[in-house]
Amino acid sequence: IEIVVWVCQEEKIVCGLTKRTTCAEVIQVLFGKPSDYCIVEKWRGSERVLPPLTKILRLWKAWGEEQSNLHFVLVKSDAFLSFPLWKTAEAKILKTPTYLLLPCSCPSDA
């Protein structure tokens, strides 16, 4: 299963997601530094920062018919948050099983 994550105004398709795949793992596949970035969920003018341990595929499926109006956007965490509250969950992240996730397109070196 795959999802689209917008990175620097470019679509990146991330493949190999499972029901256990977290936002932190997706970020690590795209950029390698989950603590420096976060994924923002955008839907019809609303947006929210997803905590690193959010199961992104479960969230995607929960949107059902609204998936076409939903976008995941990777942003620099300090550009979006005045202070990184979400980093408090960072200590709970286990070693990332990167072999589960494969980017279908190469991330830009931004």
Backbone atoms as SQL, in Angstrom:
CREATE TABLE atoms (id INTEGER PRIMARY KEY, chain TEXT, resi INTEGER, resn TEXT, atom TEXT, x REAL, y REAL, z REAL);
INSERT INTO atoms VALUES
  (1, 'A', 1, 'ILE', 'N', 0.861, -1.176, 0.000),
  (2, 'A', 1, 'ILE', 'CA', 0.000, 0.000, 0.000),
  (3, 'A', 1, 'ILE', 'C', 0.896, 1.224, 0.000),
  (4, 'A', 2, 'GLU', 'N', 0.454, 2.277, -0.672),
  (5, 'A', 2, 'GLU', 'CA', 1.252, 3.493, -0.786),
  (6, 'A', 2, 'GLU', 'C', 0.424, 4.725, -0.474),
  (7, 'A', 3, 'ILE', 'N', 1.128, 5.782, -0.064),
  (8, 'A', 3, 'ILE', 'CA', 0.501, 7.086, 0.145),
  (9, 'A', 3, 'ILE', 'C', 1.388, 8.140, -0.503),
  (10, 'A', 4, 'VAL', 'N', 0.802, 9.308, -0.722),
  (11, 'A', 4, 'VAL', 'CA', 1.545, 10.437, -1.267),
  (12, 'A', 4, 'VAL', 'C', 1.863, 11.392, -0.125),
  (13, 'A', 5, 'VAL', 'N', 3.120, 11.815, -0.057),
  (14, 'A', 5, 'VAL', 'CA', 3.549, 12.838, 0.893),
  (15, 'A', 5, 'VAL', 'C', 4.159, 13.956, 0.070),
  (16, 'A', 6, 'TRP', 'N', 3.698, 15.173, 0.299),
  (17, 'A', 6, 'TRP', 'CA', 4.233, 16.325, -0.418),
  (18, 'A', 6, 'TRP', 'C', 5.505, 16.795, 0.272),
  (19, 'A', 7, 'VAL', 'N', 6.584, 16.942, -0.511),
  (20, 'A', 7, 'VAL', 'CA', 7.872, 17.400, -0.001),
  (21, 'A', 7, 'VAL', 'C', 8.346, 18.514, -0.920),
  (22, 'A', 8, 'CYS', 'N', 8.486, 19.717, -0.391),
  (23, 'A', 8, 'CYS', 'CA', 8.962, 20.856, -1.192),
  (24, 'A', 8, 'CYS', 'C', 8.145, 21.008, -2.474),
  (25, 'A', 9, 'GLN', 'N', 6.847, 21.002, -2.373),
  (26, 'A', 9, 'GLN', 'CA', 5.905, 21.158, -3.480),
  (27, 'A', 9, 'GLN', 'C', 6.033, 20.065, -4.540),
  (28, 'A', 10, 'GLU', 'N', 6.522, 18.911, -4.132),
  (29, 'A', 10, 'GLU', 'CA', 6.680, 17.780, -5.041),
  (30, 'A', 10, 'GLU', 'C', 6.060, 16.544, -4.391),
  (31, 'A', 11, 'GLU', 'N', 5.319, 15.773, -5.177),
  (32, 'A', 11, 'GLU', 'CA', 4.721, 14.540, -4.668),
  (33, 'A', 11, 'GLU', 'C', 5.776, 13.454, -4.530),
  (34, 'A', 12, 'LYS', 'N', 5.799, 12.806, -3.366),
  (35, 'A', 12, 'LYS', 'CA', 6.649, 11.637, -3.158),
  (36, 'A', 12, 'LYS', 'C', 5.728, 10.484, -2.794),
  (37, 'A', 13, 'ILE', 'N', 5.862, 9.384, -3.488),
  (38, 'A', 13, 'ILE', 'CA', 5.037, 8.216, -3.204),
  (39, 'A', 13, 'ILE', 'C', 5.843, 7.284, -2.311),
  (40, 'A', 14, 'VAL', 'N', 5.268, 6.944, -1.162),
  (41, 'A', 14, 'VAL', 'CA', 5.926, 6.044, -0.219),
  (42, 'A', 14, 'VAL', 'C', 5.184, 4.710, -0.258),
  (43, 'A', 15, 'CYS', 'N', 5.912, 3.645, -0.582),
  (44, 'A', 15, 'CYS', 'CA', 5.326, 2.308, -0.732),
  (45, 'A', 15, 'CYS', 'C', 5.681, 1.423, 0.458),
  (46, 'A', 16, 'GLY', 'N', 5.003, 0.305, 0.555),
  (47, 'A', 16, 'GLY', 'CA', 5.333, -0.692, 1.560),
  (48, 'A', 16, 'GLY', 'C', 4.817, -0.386, 2.947),
  (49, 'A', 17, 'LEU', 'N', 3.795, 0.458, 3.045),
  (50, 'A', 17, 'LEU', 'CA', 3.245, 0.804, 4.352),
  (51, 'A', 17, 'LEU', 'C', 2.479, -0.374, 4.942),
  (52, 'A', 18, 'THR', 'N', 2.534, -0.483, 6.256),
  (53, 'A', 18, 'THR', 'CA', 1.736, -1.474, 6.973),
  (54, 'A', 18, 'THR', 'C', 0.884, -0.733, 7.991),
  (55, 'A', 19, 'LYS', 'N', 0.012, -1.457, 8.674),
  (56, 'A', 19, 'LYS', 'CA', -0.833, -0.808, 9.677),
  (57, 'A', 19, 'LYS', 'C', -0.016, -0.303, 10.859),
  (58, 'A', 20, 'ARG', 'N', 1.224, -0.727, 10.973),
  (59, 'A', 20, 'ARG', 'CA', 2.085, -0.291, 12.076),
  (60, 'A', 20, 'ARG', 'C', 3.049, 0.830, 11.690),
  (61, 'A', 21, 'THR', 'N', 3.099, 1.208, 10.431),
  (62, 'A', 21, 'THR', 'CA', 4.024, 2.245, 9.976),
  (63, 'A', 21, 'THR', 'C', 3.669, 3.586, 10.606),
  (64, 'A', 22, 'THR', 'N', 4.669, 4.240, 11.191),
  (65, 'A', 22, 'THR', 'CA', 4.446, 5.527, 11.857),
  (66, 'A', 22, 'THR', 'C', 4.900, 6.688, 10.977),
  (67, 'A', 23, 'CYS', 'N', 4.456, 7.872, 11.352),
  (68, 'A', 23, 'CYS', 'CA', 4.897, 9.084, 10.656),
  (69, 'A', 23, 'CYS', 'C', 6.415, 9.224, 10.742),
  (70, 'A', 24, 'ALA', 'N', 6.992, 8.915, 11.900),
  (71, 'A', 24, 'ALA', 'CA', 8.444, 9.019, 12.071),
  (72, 'A', 24, 'ALA', 'C', 9.180, 8.121, 11.085),
  (73, 'A', 25, 'GLU', 'N', 8.656, 6.939, 10.819),
  (74, 'A', 25, 'GLU', 'CA', 9.290, 6.023, 9.870),
  (75, 'A', 25, 'GLU', 'C', 9.193, 6.557, 8.445),
  (76, 'A', 26, 'VAL', 'N', 8.068, 7.145, 8.101),
  (77, 'A', 26, 'VAL', 'CA', 7.913, 7.741, 6.767),
  (78, 'A', 26, 'VAL', 'C', 8.905, 8.889, 6.601),
  (79, 'A', 27, 'ILE', 'N', 9.024, 9.730, 7.621),
  (80, 'A', 27, 'ILE', 'CA', 9.967, 10.852, 7.564),
  (81, 'A', 27, 'ILE', 'C', 11.391, 10.333, 7.419),
  (82, 'A', 28, 'GLN', 'N', 11.738, 9.294, 8.158),
  (83, 'A', 28, 'GLN', 'CA', 13.091, 8.754, 8.083),
  (84, 'A', 28, 'GLN', 'C', 13.394, 8.231, 6.681),
  (85, 'A', 29, 'VAL', 'N', 12.434, 7.602, 6.038),
  (86, 'A', 29, 'VAL', 'CA', 12.644, 7.111, 4.677),
  (87, 'A', 29, 'VAL', 'C', 12.861, 8.276, 3.712),
  (88, 'A', 30, 'LEU', 'N', 12.111, 9.356, 3.892),
  (89, 'A', 30, 'LEU', 'CA', 12.200, 10.486, 2.969),
  (90, 'A', 30, 'LEU', 'C', 13.422, 11.363, 3.219),
  (91, 'A', 31, 'PHE', 'N', 13.788, 11.565, 4.501),
  (92, 'A', 31, 'PHE', 'CA', 14.873, 12.496, 4.813),
  (93, 'A', 31, 'PHE', 'C', 15.900, 11.983, 5.803),
  (94, 'A', 32, 'GLY', 'N', 15.583, 10.960, 6.562),
  (95, 'A', 32, 'GLY', 'CA', 16.565, 10.409, 7.477),
  (96, 'A', 32, 'GLY', 'C', 16.669, 11.059, 8.841),
  (97, 'A', 33, 'LYS', 'N', 15.958, 12.169, 9.077),
  (98, 'A', 33, 'LYS', 'CA', 16.039, 12.846, 10.372),
  (99, 'A', 33, 'LYS', 'C', 14.641, 13.123, 10.904),
  (100, 'A', 34, 'PRO', 'N', 14.006, 12.136, 11.526),
  (101, 'A', 34, 'PRO', 'CA', 12.627, 12.342, 11.974),
  (102, 'A', 34, 'PRO', 'C', 12.468, 13.458, 12.993),
  (103, 'A', 35, 'SER', 'N', 13.512, 13.784, 13.746),
  (104, 'A', 35, 'SER', 'CA', 13.368, 14.832, 14.758),
  (105, 'A', 35, 'SER', 'C', 13.354, 16.231, 14.149),
  (106, 'A', 36, 'ASP', 'N', 13.833, 16.383, 12.916),
  (107, 'A', 36, 'ASP', 'CA', 13.884, 17.696, 12.272),
  (108, 'A', 36, 'ASP', 'C', 12.644, 18.016, 11.447),
  (109, 'A', 37, 'TYR', 'N', 11.809, 17.025, 11.190),
  (110, 'A', 37, 'TYR', 'CA', 10.654, 17.204, 10.319),
  (111, 'A', 37, 'TYR', 'C', 9.390, 16.669, 10.975),
  (112, 'A', 38, 'CYS', 'N', 8.255, 17.099, 10.456),
  (113, 'A', 38, 'CYS', 'CA', 6.978, 16.542, 10.894),
  (114, 'A', 38, 'CYS', 'C', 6.062, 16.454, 9.679),
  (115, 'A', 39, 'ILE', 'N', 5.037, 15.643, 9.804),
  (116, 'A', 39, 'ILE', 'CA', 4.043, 15.520, 8.743),
  (117, 'A', 39, 'ILE', 'C', 2.802, 16.272, 9.180),
  (118, 'A', 40, 'VAL', 'N', 2.329, 17.128, 8.287),
  (119, 'A', 40, 'VAL', 'CA', 1.119, 17.904, 8.537),
  (120, 'A', 40, 'VAL', 'C', -0.004, 17.290, 7.711),
  (121, 'A', 41, 'GLU', 'N', -1.123, 17.057, 8.364),
  (122, 'A', 41, 'GLU', 'CA', -2.322, 16.550, 7.705),
  (123, 'A', 41, 'GLU', 'C', -3.151, 17.761, 7.281),
  (124, 'A', 42, 'LYS', 'N', -3.407, 17.893, 5.982),
  (125, 'A', 42, 'LYS', 'CA', -4.194, 19.022, 5.474),
  (126, 'A', 42, 'LYS', 'C', -5.484, 18.496, 4.861),
  (127, 'A', 43, 'TRP', 'N', -6.583, 19.109, 5.276),
  (128, 'A', 43, 'TRP', 'CA', -7.895, 18.700, 4.784),
  (129, 'A', 43, 'TRP', 'C', -8.806, 19.918, 4.714),
  (130, 'A', 44, 'ARG', 'N', -9.246, 20.256, 3.503),
  (131, 'A', 44, 'ARG', 'CA', -10.220, 21.332, 3.277),
  (132, 'A', 44, 'ARG', 'C', -9.933, 22.600, 4.077),
  (133, 'A', 45, 'GLY', 'N', -8.716, 23.082, 4.035),
  (134, 'A', 45, 'GLY', 'CA', -8.364, 24.323, 4.718),
  (135, 'A', 45, 'GLY', 'C', -7.946, 24.161, 6.168),
  (136, 'A', 46, 'SER', 'N', -8.094, 22.965, 6.715),
  (137, 'A', 46, 'SER', 'CA', -7.648, 22.699, 8.086),
  (138, 'A', 46, 'SER', 'C', -6.334, 21.938, 8.030),
  (139, 'A', 47, 'GLU', 'N', -5.512, 22.137, 9.044),
  (140, 'A', 47, 'GLU', 'CA', -4.269, 21.381, 9.100),
  (141, 'A', 47, 'GLU', 'C', -3.893, 21.107, 10.548),
  (142, 'A', 48, 'ARG', 'N', -3.206, 19.985, 10.742),
  (143, 'A', 48, 'ARG', 'CA', -2.711, 19.652, 12.075),
  (144, 'A', 48, 'ARG', 'C', -1.426, 18.853, 11.939),
  (145, 'A', 49, 'VAL', 'N', -0.548, 19.038, 12.904),
  (146, 'A', 49, 'VAL', 'CA', 0.702, 18.293, 12.945),
  (147, 'A', 49, 'VAL', 'C', 0.413, 16.906, 13.496),
  (148, 'A', 50, 'LEU', 'N', 0.905, 15.896, 12.814),
  (149, 'A', 50, 'LEU', 'CA', 0.714, 14.522, 13.273),
  (150, 'A', 50, 'LEU', 'C', 1.862, 14.128, 14.201),
  (151, 'A', 51, 'PRO', 'N', 1.558, 13.592, 15.373),
  (152, 'A', 51, 'PRO', 'CA', 2.622, 13.112, 16.262),
  (153, 'A', 51, 'PRO', 'C', 3.439, 12.022, 15.571),
  (154, 'A', 52, 'PRO', 'N', 4.714, 11.883, 15.911),
  (155, 'A', 52, 'PRO', 'CA', 5.591, 10.919, 15.235),
  (156, 'A', 52, 'PRO', 'C', 5.105, 9.480, 15.295),
  (157, 'A', 53, 'LEU', 'N', 4.391, 9.113, 16.345),
  (158, 'A', 53, 'LEU', 'CA', 3.961, 7.723, 16.488),
  (159, 'A', 53, 'LEU', 'C', 2.601, 7.440, 15.865),
  (160, 'A', 54, 'THR', 'N', 2.044, 8.421, 15.147),
  (161, 'A', 54, 'THR', 'CA', 0.768, 8.220, 14.456),
  (162, 'A', 54, 'THR', 'C', 0.919, 7.124, 13.411),
  (163, 'A', 55, 'LYS', 'N', 0.007, 6.194, 13.406),
  (164, 'A', 55, 'LYS', 'CA', -0.017, 5.124, 12.400),
  (165, 'A', 55, 'LYS', 'C', -0.649, 5.712, 11.140),
  (166, 'A', 56, 'ILE', 'N', 0.186, 6.090, 10.182),
  (167, 'A', 56, 'ILE', 'CA', -0.259, 6.901, 9.053),
  (168, 'A', 56, 'ILE', 'C', -1.226, 6.158, 8.127),
  (169, 'A', 57, 'LEU', 'N', -1.044, 4.877, 7.927),
  (170, 'A', 57, 'LEU', 'CA', -1.953, 4.129, 7.057),
  (171, 'A', 57, 'LEU', 'C', -3.334, 3.988, 7.697),
  (172, 'A', 58, 'ARG', 'N', -3.371, 3.733, 8.989),
  (173, 'A', 58, 'ARG', 'CA', -4.657, 3.660, 9.689),
  (174, 'A', 58, 'ARG', 'C', -5.395, 4.989, 9.586),
  (175, 'A', 59, 'LEU', 'N', -4.654, 6.075, 9.753),
  (176, 'A', 59, 'LEU', 'CA', -5.255, 7.402, 9.641),
  (177, 'A', 59, 'LEU', 'C', -5.793, 7.618, 8.226),
  (178, 'A', 60, 'TRP', 'N', -4.988, 7.288, 7.224),
  (179, 'A', 60, 'TRP', 'CA', -5.384, 7.435, 5.825),
  (180, 'A', 60, 'TRP', 'C', -6.675, 6.664, 5.540),
  (181, 'A', 61, 'LYS', 'N', -6.739, 5.419, 5.990),
  (182, 'A', 61, 'LYS', 'CA', -7.931, 4.598, 5.754),
  (183, 'A', 61, 'LYS', 'C', -9.153, 5.154, 6.486),
  (184, 'A', 62, 'ALA', 'N', -8.944, 5.743, 7.657),
  (185, 'A', 62, 'ALA', 'CA', -10.058, 6.281, 8.442),
  (186, 'A', 62, 'ALA', 'C', -10.759, 7.434, 7.725),
  (187, 'A', 63, 'TRP', 'N', -10.074, 8.103, 6.820),
  (188, 'A', 63, 'TRP', 'CA', -10.678, 9.215, 6.087),
  (189, 'A', 63, 'TRP', 'C', -11.682, 8.742, 5.044),
  (190, 'A', 64, 'GLY', 'N', -11.647, 7.481, 4.663),
  (191, 'A', 64, 'GLY', 'CA', -12.639, 6.919, 3.741),
  (192, 'A', 64, 'GLY', 'C', -12.804, 7.730, 2.467),
  (193, 'A', 65, 'GLU', 'N', -14.023, 8.163, 2.189),
  (194, 'A', 65, 'GLU', 'CA', -14.335, 8.895, 0.959),
  (195, 'A', 65, 'GLU', 'C', -13.677, 10.268, 0.900),
  (196, 'A', 66, 'GLU', 'N', -13.206, 10.776, 2.014),
  (197, 'A', 66, 'GLU', 'CA', -12.562, 12.093, 2.040),
  (198, 'A', 66, 'GLU', 'C', -11.073, 12.039, 1.692),
  (199, 'A', 67, 'GLN', 'N', -10.544, 10.864, 1.396),
  (200, 'A', 67, 'GLN', 'CA', -9.116, 10.736, 1.087),
  (201, 'A', 67, 'GLN', 'C', -8.680, 11.646, -0.048),
  (202, 'A', 68, 'SER', 'N', -9.543, 11.882, -1.010),
  (203, 'A', 68, 'SER', 'CA', -9.175, 12.741, -2.140),
  (204, 'A', 68, 'SER', 'C', -8.984, 14.195, -1.717),
  (205, 'A', 69, 'ASN', 'N', -9.519, 14.582, -0.571),
  (206, 'A', 69, 'ASN', 'CA', -9.366, 15.946, -0.056),
  (207, 'A', 69, 'ASN', 'C', -8.273, 16.050, 0.999),
  (208, 'A', 70, 'LEU', 'N', -7.580, 14.961, 1.259),
  (209, 'A', 70, 'LEU', 'CA', -6.565, 14.901, 2.306),
  (210, 'A', 70, 'LEU', 'C', -5.175, 14.914, 1.692),
  (211, 'A', 71, 'HIS', 'N', -4.281, 15.691, 2.293),
  (212, 'A', 71, 'HIS', 'CA', -2.885, 15.732, 1.852),
  (213, 'A', 71, 'HIS', 'C', -1.983, 15.624, 3.065),
  (214, 'A', 72, 'PHE', 'N', -0.901, 14.858, 2.927),
  (215, 'A', 72, 'PHE', 'CA', 0.141, 14.809, 3.940),
  (216, 'A', 72, 'PHE', 'C', 1.311, 15.624, 3.400),
  (217, 'A', 73, 'VAL', 'N', 1.804, 16.555, 4.218),
  (218, 'A', 73, 'VAL', 'CA', 2.880, 17.445, 3.792),
  (219, 'A', 73, 'VAL', 'C', 4.020, 17.350, 4.800),
  (220, 'A', 74, 'LEU', 'N', 5.223, 17.108, 4.307),
  (221, 'A', 74, 'LEU', 'CA', 6.405, 17.055, 5.155),
  (222, 'A', 74, 'LEU', 'C', 6.965, 18.464, 5.286),
  (223, 'A', 75, 'VAL', 'N', 7.129, 18.931, 6.520),
  (224, 'A', 75, 'VAL', 'CA', 7.666, 20.274, 6.755),
  (225, 'A', 75, 'VAL', 'C', 8.752, 20.213, 7.815),
  (226, 'A', 76, 'LYS', 'N', 9.626, 21.209, 7.793),
  (227, 'A', 76, 'LYS', 'CA', 10.622, 21.374, 8.851),
  (228, 'A', 76, 'LYS', 'C', 9.865, 21.665, 10.129),
  (229, 'A', 77, 'SER', 'N', 10.133, 20.937, 11.189),
  (230, 'A', 77, 'SER', 'CA', 9.340, 21.089, 12.415),
  (231, 'A', 77, 'SER', 'C', 9.459, 22.484, 13.006),
  (232, 'A', 78, 'ASP', 'N', 10.628, 23.109, 12.937),
  (233, 'A', 78, 'ASP', 'CA', 10.765, 24.444, 13.524),
  (234, 'A', 78, 'ASP', 'C', 10.081, 25.518, 12.683),
  (235, 'A', 79, 'ALA', 'N', 9.775, 25.223, 11.427),
  (236, 'A', 79, 'ALA', 'CA', 9.063, 26.188, 10.586),
  (237, 'A', 79, 'ALA', 'C', 7.569, 26.169, 10.865),
  (238, 'A', 80, 'PHE', 'N', 7.074, 25.079, 11.428),
  (239, 'A', 80, 'PHE', 'CA', 5.643, 24.937, 11.648),
  (240, 'A', 80, 'PHE', 'C', 5.247, 25.142, 13.096),
  (241, 'A', 81, 'LEU', 'N', 6.116, 24.761, 14.036),
  (242, 'A', 81, 'LEU', 'CA', 5.792, 24.832, 15.453),
  (243, 'A', 81, 'LEU', 'C', 6.629, 25.891, 16.150),
  (244, 'A', 82, 'SER', 'N', 6.011, 26.641, 17.055),
  (245, 'A', 82, 'SER', 'CA', 6.774, 27.616, 17.813),
  (246, 'A', 82, 'SER', 'C', 7.704, 26.919, 18.804),
  (247, 'A', 83, 'PHE', 'N', 7.289, 25.775, 19.317),
  (248, 'A', 83, 'PHE', 'CA', 8.166, 24.933, 20.125),
  (249, 'A', 83, 'PHE', 'C', 7.752, 23.485, 19.893),
  (250, 'A', 84, 'PRO', 'N', 8.720, 22.594, 19.778),
  (251, 'A', 84, 'PRO', 'CA', 8.428, 21.216, 19.357),
  (252, 'A', 84, 'PRO', 'C', 7.876, 20.330, 20.471),
  (253, 'A', 85, 'LEU', 'N', 6.622, 20.522, 20.833),
  (254, 'A', 85, 'LEU', 'CA', 5.990, 19.690, 21.856),
  (255, 'A', 85, 'LEU', 'C', 6.006, 18.222, 21.477),
  (256, 'A', 86, 'TRP', 'N', 5.844, 17.936, 20.190),
  (257, 'A', 86, 'TRP', 'CA', 5.750, 16.555, 19.747),
  (258, 'A', 86, 'TRP', 'C', 7.030, 15.786, 20.006),
  (259, 'A', 87, 'LYS', 'N', 8.150, 16.473, 20.239),
  (260, 'A', 87, 'LYS', 'CA', 9.408, 15.772, 20.477),
  (261, 'A', 87, 'LYS', 'C', 9.379, 14.975, 21.776),
  (262, 'A', 88, 'THR', 'N', 8.441, 15.267, 22.660),
  (263, 'A', 88, 'THR', 'CA', 8.362, 14.513, 23.908),
  (264, 'A', 88, 'THR', 'C', 8.092, 13.039, 23.639),
  (265, 'A', 89, 'ALA', 'N', 7.477, 12.719, 22.527),
  (266, 'A', 89, 'ALA', 'CA', 7.198, 11.325, 22.182),
  (267, 'A', 89, 'ALA', 'C', 8.389, 10.657, 21.501),
  (268, 'A', 90, 'GLU', 'N', 9.394, 11.450, 21.157),
  (269, 'A', 90, 'GLU', 'CA', 10.513, 10.928, 20.392),
  (270, 'A', 90, 'GLU', 'C', 11.237, 9.788, 21.114),
  (271, 'A', 91, 'ALA', 'N', 11.324, 9.847, 22.432),
  (272, 'A', 91, 'ALA', 'CA', 12.038, 8.815, 23.179),
  (273, 'A', 91, 'ALA', 'C', 11.363, 7.454, 23.056),
  (274, 'A', 92, 'LYS', 'N', 10.107, 7.437, 22.690),
  (275, 'A', 92, 'LYS', 'CA', 9.369, 6.183, 22.580),
  (276, 'A', 92, 'LYS', 'C', 9.561, 5.505, 21.224),
  (277, 'A', 93, 'ILE', 'N', 10.166, 6.197, 20.268),
  (278, 'A', 93, 'ILE', 'CA', 10.340, 5.631, 18.930),
  (279, 'A', 93, 'ILE', 'C', 11.394, 4.529, 18.983),
  (280, 'A', 94, 'LEU', 'N', 11.021, 3.358, 18.527),
  (281, 'A', 94, 'LEU', 'CA', 11.954, 2.247, 18.480),
  (282, 'A', 94, 'LEU', 'C', 12.821, 2.373, 17.243),
  (283, 'A', 95, 'LYS', 'N', 13.879, 1.583, 17.171),
  (284, 'A', 95, 'LYS', 'CA', 14.709, 1.615, 15.969),
  (285, 'A', 95, 'LYS', 'C', 13.831, 1.380, 14.754),
  (286, 'A', 96, 'THR', 'N', 13.988, 2.221, 13.776),
  (287, 'A', 96, 'THR', 'CA', 13.118, 2.199, 12.612),
  (288, 'A', 96, 'THR', 'C', 13.421, 1.012, 11.704),
  (289, 'A', 97, 'PRO', 'N', 12.420, 0.177, 11.447),
  (290, 'A', 97, 'PRO', 'CA', 12.620, -0.928, 10.503),
  (291, 'A', 97, 'PRO', 'C', 12.510, -0.406, 9.072),
  (292, 'A', 98, 'THR', 'N', 13.551, 0.272, 8.596),
  (293, 'A', 98, 'THR', 'CA', 13.492, 0.930, 7.297),
  (294, 'A', 98, 'THR', 'C', 13.288, -0.050, 6.154),
  (295, 'A', 99, 'TYR', 'N', 13.567, -1.318, 6.375),
  (296, 'A', 99, 'TYR', 'CA', 13.368, -2.295, 5.305),
  (297, 'A', 99, 'TYR', 'C', 11.897, -2.468, 4.952),
  (298, 'A', 100, 'LEU', 'N', 10.993, -2.003, 5.815),
  (299, 'A', 100, 'LEU', 'CA', 9.565, -2.109, 5.527),
  (300, 'A', 100, 'LEU', 'C', 9.094, -1.037, 4.551),
  (301, 'A', 101, 'LEU', 'N', 9.819, 0.069, 4.496),
  (302, 'A', 101, 'LEU', 'CA', 9.386, 1.202, 3.688),
  (303, 'A', 101, 'LEU', 'C', 10.377, 1.453, 2.574),
  (304, 'A', 102, 'LEU', 'N', 9.866, 1.679, 1.401),
  (305, 'A', 102, 'LEU', 'CA', 10.715, 1.994, 0.269),
  (306, 'A', 102, 'LEU', 'C', 10.127, 3.175, -0.472),
  (307, 'A', 103, 'PRO', 'N', 10.874, 4.276, -0.593),
  (308, 'A', 103, 'PRO', 'CA', 10.329, 5.375, -1.381),
  (309, 'A', 103, 'PRO', 'C', 10.268, 4.962, -2.841),
  (310, 'A', 104, 'CYS', 'N', 9.151, 5.223, -3.470),
  (311, 'A', 104, 'CYS', 'CA', 8.992, 4.857, -4.878),
  (312, 'A', 104, 'CYS', 'C', 9.696, 5.847, -5.789),
  (313, 'A', 105, 'SER', 'N', 9.955, 7.032, -5.268),
  (314, 'A', 105, 'SER', 'CA', 10.706, 8.020, -6.033),
  (315, 'A', 105, 'SER', 'C', 11.760, 8.599, -5.109),
  (316, 'A', 106, 'CYS', 'N', 12.859, 8.999, -5.665),
  (317, 'A', 106, 'CYS', 'CA', 13.966, 9.499, -4.853),
  (318, 'A', 106, 'CYS', 'C', 13.636, 10.859, -4.265),
  (319, 'A', 107, 'PRO', 'N', 13.900, 11.067, -2.957),
  (320, 'A', 107, 'PRO', 'CA', 13.667, 12.382, -2.360),
  (321, 'A', 107, 'PRO', 'C', 14.712, 13.367, -2.855),
  (322, 'A', 108, 'SER', 'N', 14.318, 14.617, -2.957),
  (323, 'A', 108, 'SER', 'CA', 15.263, 15.641, -3.378),
  (324, 'A', 108, 'SER', 'C', 16.204, 15.939, -2.229),
  (325, 'A', 109, 'ASP', 'N', 17.370, 16.400, -2.535),
  (326, 'A', 109, 'ASP', 'CA', 18.353, 16.745, -1.503),
  (327, 'A', 109, 'ASP', 'C', 18.128, 18.170, -1.040),
  (328, 'A', 110, 'ALA', 'N', 16.998, 18.428, -0.411),
  (329, 'A', 110, 'ALA', 'CA', 16.683, 19.775, 0.058),
  (330, 'A', 110, 'ALA', 'C', 17.080, 19.919, 1.496);
